[in-house]
Amino acid sequence: MRKAIVLCAVVVLSNTLLADTQEKKLGINLDLTYTSKWLSKGIEAYGQKGGLFKTVDFDFWGTGLGVKVTHRNATSSGYVNAQRFDYRPYFKNILFRDTPYQTNFDISVGYEHYTRHPRKLANTTWEWIFAFSWPKLLPGKLVPSYVAYYEYPAGCNQAFRNLTGWIHTFILGYDIDCTDLNAPLHLSSEVAYYDGLAGRVSDWAYATFGVSTKLRINDNTAFVPGVYHQVSMDDSVCKRDVTYAMLSMKYKFK
């Protein structure tokens, strides 16, 4: 009976995906992002150096399934061993569409490979991301979101089990119409709770406030600038407050 139910579910899902993809194309999106500081889960991953991230995103015919491949590196010397590739399959969709409780979700798992690290230094990790937002829950243009990260070392090396742990982030976004830019200004605030990741304390770790916008250059290309300020709450994550900028160029094949 269990096998029959699973088989029926697979058949129904396959027919649905095939029906949805008959008139849709494989989506390919490119992203080049420069950040003056890389605050990775609140940590200054490259110290005082900036970061450069190159991403290609494959959207599988509008089914909600896709995969991203990202290369991350510092913009100057000193962090050669910290560069890495991220391979991240994902599934995104909408629950309770067009209701006050509409839930947009994006669930992904990333395999992070530090190509310059020797194996004995835990050169690979897994990271799950569970992201949810509720665009119709609050009045006006306030949008609450919740994102949980769960990270642990890949492989069976027990020496790095202390790297395992969670981070819970609570986010509130708000768009302000700006006719001069022909695009809204997006205000964001985020507070993060560390839950044992990398042996750090289980406590509120940092809060980040930012403003960004998305400027369309043409139908395929957009420029996304943003400025952010992180307030440190725990020295084991970051010992000082940090202000940084992010500049992204996005290109979508059509």
Steps between C-alpha positions, in 0.01 A plus 500: 500500500782741591678432170176557309443835671858614429471388136172690456654812654800479267274457195279795599802723571668399173185574296464837673859597433479387137179698449656810654821478298355448152499875426788605727872519438801416709582817692863609528592796721844648563598705804824686570513650851766713664484557876732739682492261800363147506292445811443125482237426767624811678869401483759708311600208279769698312597739780540851360501372139210506258345204324406410142226243434419353158176301469319311225142399582317233298119519535351170380214612277310691766434192713649657814797266478845633415866505588750779565878483467700779667870576526604724792837666548657801670588803291863505613768270642500341841191280466594269213417191705156642584372500141235239429237362264137462611274247325140559610189316371177668611122480489281809529124538484195669655252361752150643567527722194293821498399469865614709798715202602678463165839342570789529257767242574846415369669185632853415389806299594850618418822305466780743582845404375808694610723402211829614661442331837659160563253228595630486856371857552135417423502642147133420430177577685127457447260787560120481499300819460128519581359838392137612545327835442142625542436787252129541582503448876562858617335823378667728253830390352647336811622146426621272782739214425671220686818323386664207678850372421630159603865425429720195563825354360481267203654155526552289808784688671378525860772751590286788366162409645516821705438696179141374494218734598207725413444871438150649509442838335187715523460761228264790430499670161326812374488659152483877451391623157757733345395664173845653446650151472201333332556222753410459869754535779505180704557546873598190697566413862624165624587349836684168533505239775799263511410150617836332561652539153879453499507474879387860548255603769127443461383860512395797290806570284441803277246728335530639147325801345517580131363687201518382139328541165480323164571713194407345167747575221303308236266200482784262582731697729462662841732678742434451874690729742461477877649638823482311830598547864551208737474551875701237688341343808753228578880522470533130410330580167622854430682737737386827345225666300556489124369713211536360150367530144390239247482559123344236273462467123231253397440362152211276397507303173169513312 
